[in-house]
Amino acid sequence: MTPVIEVKNVYKSFHSVKAVNGIDMTVYKGQFTALLGPNGAGKTTLVEMIEGIQKPDSGEIRIMGLSWEGNENVLHRAIGLSLQETRFIDRLTVWETLRLFASFFDLGKQRVWEIMEIVNLKEKADAYTVHLSGGQRQRLALGIALINRPKVLLLDEPTTGLDPNARRDIWSILLDLKYHSNTSLVLTTHYMEEAEQLCDTIMIIDKGLVLKAGTMDQLLSEDSSEKIIAFSLEPPHPSRESIKNECPFPVRWDGKNGQGTILLSNLEGQLPQFLDFINSRDLKLKNMECRRKTLDDLFTAMTGRRLDE
Amino acid sequence: MNRHLHIKQFLHLTLAHLKEVMRQPAVLFWGIIFPILLSIGLGMAFTREGATIHNIGFMYGDDNDDGKALKPSAIETLFQKAAATQGHELTILDETAFTLAVKDDRLGDTIFLFETGSWDKSIMRLKQGQINLIMEVTDTGTVYHFDPLNPEARIAWHTLSPLAAGKYATVSRNGTIPETAPDSNPKSTVSPLALPGTRYIDFLIPGLISMTVMMSCMWGISYGMIDKRSKKLLRRMVATPMVKSHFLAALMLVRIFINIIESVLLVFFAWLIFDVAIQGRMEALVTIFLAGNIAFCGIAVFVSSRTANTEVGNGMINAVVMPMTLLSGVFFSYHNFPEWSIPVIEKLPLTLLVDGIRSVFTEGAGLVETAPASILLFLIGVVFFIAGLKIFKWH
């Protein structure tokens, strides 16, 4: 099967900053892929190169087997995209904005109605785009991305800055698309839940490099037995040094809030050891929970930073 | 891409641009009306340094030919009293021109530059704004022809008439002083020029139309593009099969449409209130008007082809419109500027448009007379548009 998107050994620098530093990526028909990473990881640059907005310094990008050069017209028709924070013509209504974009693809009113149905903006048909809420504006951007029934959908941070409800609205539109069409999706995000909820494949990106890629299970399987213990202590909080030196396991310690996490590979054997340590130092547990590893933990383990930093 | 799609795209883009403008009265105000108000204010506040120069048409009452040779002795006689008592300096330049310099340490020097000519020639120069007062010397006295509503003309008359008046203010054509003057106390008469085509308002309206076209194109088109670029909307639009030139052409079409409405309104009110009339050919007016629109649309596309920063855009637009607003003869004639600068000023796009429209309004020009300026303006527009498109930044 020919991949829908093929990215091979792509590099891109801005002045001295290496935004994308040798990335490979393959997306097949109907596959949903997340580019997960913190701000400045190079996600947007990568996705804009796939969109044809930026040119790679070196490497190759093919969409449906075609490179951008000389194929702009075909690819523009096959791709739907939303940019980070697009705004629209202020005093144009939702209906008029969709009609304008539909006209670029030779589509008529029928398709505009369908799109307003899909992104749930029928009630806002006559509202000026400037009066839309953040969530409505993102749904309009998504509607525009979907208007030409794209084979490839590229969404750059579609839910950044939205409240949880607005975020879930976008997710349900995309999940619907996932189960009822053959569209391939690449989305960038720094929310691990978004990547988990929507995508088959997740690529963890930092500093222009892919740190790890695979399905959710693949990413977390290597140490599937590992569990995270997150705990917080009553004040007075012990110092960072004392906790680090004395605890039988490596601790990630936030002294300011009195919170820490440890990684246990054998819960049954190691948890009593940890509790003994707490007891022996006369520390008081305020809270403690045991959970499975998340993508955020994985990112932290690899980079020492958190996704939302 | 088929023809139907082209038309559809273009139509929707045009409608979108039009609605965008029509639904934002503030943009109309700040983009078009405010620059006009600002320019009027600046024009009034604009003061010239050094000597004030008044260009005066000079003729003998019974002279119907062009460039009748001056009679230096007669001129000297005419201003004899002033020259003798106040030390004003009279200089004969050549056979058709002379100057009268008036020294004033407190108010600044004034220089009157007289040029002789027939009545028809003088009136034409008045309509073109080269002069704003005609001094006619007859056997019975001196007649001053000017528009009383034109402040510059009034000042010239106020300063000049006492210098030329007096006992010997009557000079016959052959330069001899009549032994017995017909009137022992010869009169200096003012003859108000209220004939349509010769008043200040006739001079002003073509200037205002041209300036409106320039301001509207420069601010409107630049706003339309810089705003969409800074919102990343341009970037989003070119990621579709939209034809790029459709986008720009639609923006220009909407602007020209708005300019037509504005100019028609301006001319209508000028006709209603001041009785301003178009003396020349309508087709010449339409041609030069459209050519001017194309010129400034092209310049606007060029100026705002790269920046996404509104403030940078504003600065660049001002750099283009300010000099032309001041120099191109919108509010007052550019013939008062230094000699060397006039050939340059005459080639400025706004000057080409102002002079072209003014010639149709007041001089009765037709297509033949306005063709060179129309062609030049059209070419300016095309060249700047193509250059702008080459360096245009969509992302």
Chai-1 contact restraints between the chains, C-beta under 6 A:
chainA,res_idxA,chainB,res_idxB,connection_type,confidence,min_distance_angstrom,max_distance_angstrom,comment,restraint_id
A,I53,B,H395,contact,1.0,0.0,6.0,A-B,restraint_1
A,N73,B,P241,contact,1.0,0.0,6.0,A-B,restraint_2
A,H76,B,T240,contact,1.0,0.0,6.0,A-B,restraint_3
A,H76,B,P241,contact,1.0,0.0,6.0,A-B,restraint_4
A,R77,B,P241,contact,1.0,0.0,6.0,A-B,restraint_5
A,L81,B,A239,contact,1.0,0.0,6.0,A-B,restraint_6
A,L83,B,K232,contact,1.0,0.0,6.0,A-B,restraint_7
A,L83,B,R236,contact,1.0,0.0,6.0,A-B,restraint_8
A,T86,B,K232,contact,1.0,0.0,6.0,A-B,restraint_9
A,T86,B,R236,contact,1.0,0.0,6.0,A-B,restraint_10
A,R87,B,K231,contact,1.0,0.0,6.0,A-B,restraint_11
A,I89,B,E20,contact,1.0,0.0,6.0,A-B,restraint_12
A,R91,B,E20,contact,1.0,0.0,6.0,A-B,restraint_13
A,R91,B,R23,contact,1.0,0.0,6.0,A-B,restraint_14
A,R91,B,Q24,contact,1.0,0.0,6.0,A-B,restraint_15
A,L92,B,A16,contact,1.0,0.0,6.0,A-B,restraint_16
A,L100,B,H12,contact,1.0,0.0,6.0,A-B,restraint_17
A,L100,B,A16,contact,1.0,0.0,6.0,A-B,restraint_18
A,S103,B,K8,contact,1.0,0.0,6.0,A-B,restraint_19
A,S103,B,Q9,contact,1.0,0.0,6.0,A-B,restraint_20
A,S103,B,H12,contact,1.0,0.0,6.0,A-B,restraint_21
A,F104,B,Q9,contact,1.0,0.0,6.0,A-B,restraint_22
A,F104,B,T240,contact,1.0,0.0,6.0,A-B,restraint_23
A,F104,B,P241,contact,1.0,0.0,6.0,A-B,restraint_24
A,F104,B,M242,contact,1.0,0.0,6.0,A-B,restraint_25
A,D106,B,L5,contact,1.0,0.0,6.0,A-B,restraint_26
